[in-house]
Every structure is written in C-alpha cells, then in structure tokens.
C-alpha cells in the first residue's frame, strides 16, 4: 500500500477548488485521484518537467498566468491586479472544475489569490487575514494583506456558468440582504417613540415603557396641584370635610 503525501500548503478552498505549492513526484499519487481539469499557476517560476508531464498524463489543462509579469508597473504591489482578476474569473467558471491553484511556495501569490476570493465572498477582513496567516505562518507579509484589503472587486467580471458552491453562497447573501432590508423598513415605520429607526426593538420597548411611567407620574403631580388633599380619606370628617386630627398624615396617600 503506497503512502499518500499531500503537497506543502495543500488545502481545500471550496468544493472542487484546491490550493498547494509546486509539488514534486512524491505527491503525484495524492493529487491524481482529485481528477483535476485545470491547474492555475500564479508565480513567475516555470514548473518542473516532471510536473508538466504529470498534468499532461492526467489530461489536466495547465494555465500559467504568472508567466508574463510586468514588474515595473507593479510598484509596491506583490502581484498585478490583472493576474488576480483573470484567475478569479477562471475559477468562477464551472467549466474549469476541478481546479488546483498553485505558486512556488503555495503561500504568497496563492495566499493573496485566496484572500481576494474570500473578499469577493464578503468574508470579514480579520477572518481573511487569519486564514492567510494559517498557511503563511512566520512567512506572512504585511504587503500581501494590504493588497487583499485594497483589491478592487469591480475589476472582476463574474461568469454566467458559476460553480454550485458560489451560486449557493450568492443566494444566501441575497436572502440575508433582503431580510435586513425588511427589518430596516419595519423599523422606519415604527416612529411613535421618536427614537432612531436603527435602535433594536428591545430598546424601543424599554423607551416606550419609560414614557408610560413618566406620564403616570406627571398625572399624579398635576392632580395634587389642583387642591386634592395629600392625606388619607380616613382622616376626613364625613360631616363637614374638616380634618379629624391636625397631626401628621398616615402612610396612605393618593
């Protein structure tokens, strides 16, 4: 029985979408059962002959997006936005699945790429950074995280033939947005308390209850100021209405 050795930085990104470094022959037996249809290479380094031969034998289409870099136009950026854009559009096309995304280390270009995908999926940025660092470890680069944060999602054109995992996520996000919009409209229509519509319902109820209590106290004070005696009715003479005793009133007030 042969031992299956996964490539370094190997991971499952989504259903049918994988990531790794440029592995050697020791990982061929691990990768082959995945039935890859497309391999996307993001780094400038060319793959080894054995790796190219392996993908050829498996019938895997090899796409080397990082083969024509224009380093002078990159500036501070570790990779070009065009590379990430083209790669995202490729992995968002169901016709290319299953897909393996790789770079030399499996950390830098691939980490940026997956981070930008997570941004497209509307992940919290802190969660994106946590995932990136879980693969990069002590080799994490701040500039890579900065690129992910600043990447313009409007550059990406979403293909029509999207993979099922992406369609499911888009449907879920649309339902959440619709529910949030309904809640916002409900809050906007509840303006009787004069409080901001964005205030949670529980605070609306508390504020309403406070106003009711405040109104009751004010009514009691107004009644007292109209001349109603502030001592108990038991101390009033039933004949002439004069006090029975001039002493202090008992505890029973109106």
Order of alpha helices (4+ residues) and beta strands (2+ residues): beta-beta-alpha-beta-alpha-beta-alpha-beta-alpha-alpha-alpha-alpha-alpha
